[in-house]
Amino acid sequence: MFDRPVVDSVAFAREAEELSGETAVGNLTRLHDALADNTGAISYRLSGFVNAKEKPSLRLSVSGDLKLVCQRCLGPLGFRIDSEREFELVAQGTELSDPAEEADDVEQIYADPKLDVIVLIEDEVILSLPMVSRHEPGKCQAAGTGSGAEADSPFGKLSTLKRQ
């Protein structure tokens, strides 16, 4: 197992610390089911600060290239992640605000004296993935052939029959 960065989230924020680096995609185990392969790395930068409401906060930026599985042809699909999110730290036991009422790039999370940075990165990567990963129409390759998957699919053939 690799050495996982762990921070005291409130102290990290109040002292305006920064942490940056890379983690292998292979270390993000909850992500593996969505990937065609788990090679590559995700770059990250975690910055602590006190926001305008005087609340300790974290800003996480992640970027990297992933190979997802296309849900049309089940082939590899390149996907670029460039995401930045702000986290407002809330004391344990306090009720979190409704996510529908939060700004799109600000989220409340519980303050943690042992915050696993890799888990935070993994959550952000998972939330950045498309709901359904797929190639642009006409770009898929059917397994073992060089023709488009949609033309060879039973539904594509049915569509052709319906037009006749």
Stockholm file with secondary structure:
# STOCKHOLM 1.0

chainA/1-164         MFDRPVVDSVAFAREAEELSGETAVGNLTRLHDALADNTGAISYRLSGFVNAKEKPSLRLSVSGDLKLVCQRCLGPLGFRIDSEREFELVAQGTELSDPAEEADDVEQIYADPKLDVIVLIEDEVILSLPMVSRHEPGKCQAAGTGSGAEADSPFGKLSTLKRQ
#=GR chainA/1-164 SS CCCCCEECHHHHHHTTCEEEEEEEGGGCGGGGGGEEECCSEEEEEEEEEECTTSCEEEEEEEEEEEEEECTTTCCEEEEEEEEEEEEEEECTTSCCCCGGGSCTTEEEEECCTTEEHHHHHHHHHHHHSCSSCCCCTTCCCCTTSSSCHHHHSHHHHHHHHHHC
#=GC SS_cons         CCCCCEECHHHHHHTTCEEEEEEEGGGCGGGGGGEEECCSEEEEEEEEEECTTSCEEEEEEEEEEEEEECTTTCCEEEEEEEEEEEEEEECTTSCCCCGGGSCTTEEEEECCTTEEHHHHHHHHHHHHSCSSCCCCTTCCCCTTSSSCHHHHSHHHHHHHHHHC
//
